[in-house]
């Protein structure tokens, strides 16, 4: 893997949360993974064993990755072994987000979210 120095003159990040990463410099592997269950209800009802990821196939199904069949030609010439960024300003990074300034050999990012809306029948509306 090509190695370079990473220089950032100024960085301002308000919030980094839920397994997010800020990395300045090279990395060999970045593996981001996040899963969330978002339930929206018209009434405030809570059940005991609610929120089990295993009850929803979306969290366990394999993600189909289509094969790359195109020929890719790439050439690169770096006269200076330096990655230079003047300023980075970010309000927030969340749910396994990655801010990375540098080289990476392997990057894999995955996010799975199940949204559920539970609405009252029309005759029971408040």
BELSUL-V371238 format. One record per helix or strand of 3 or more residues. SS is the DSSP state (hx for helix, st for strand). FROM is the first residue (numbers start at 1). LEN is the number of residues. If there is no record, write none. Layout:
# BELSUL-V371238
ss: {SS & SS}
from: {FROM & FROM}
len: {LEN & LEN}
This chain:
# BELSUL-V371238
ss: {st & st & st & hx & hx & st & st & st & hx}
from: {5 & 21 & 27 & 53 & 57 & 82 & 98 & 104 & 122}
len: {12 & 4 & 15 & 3 & 3 & 12 & 4 & 15 & 3}
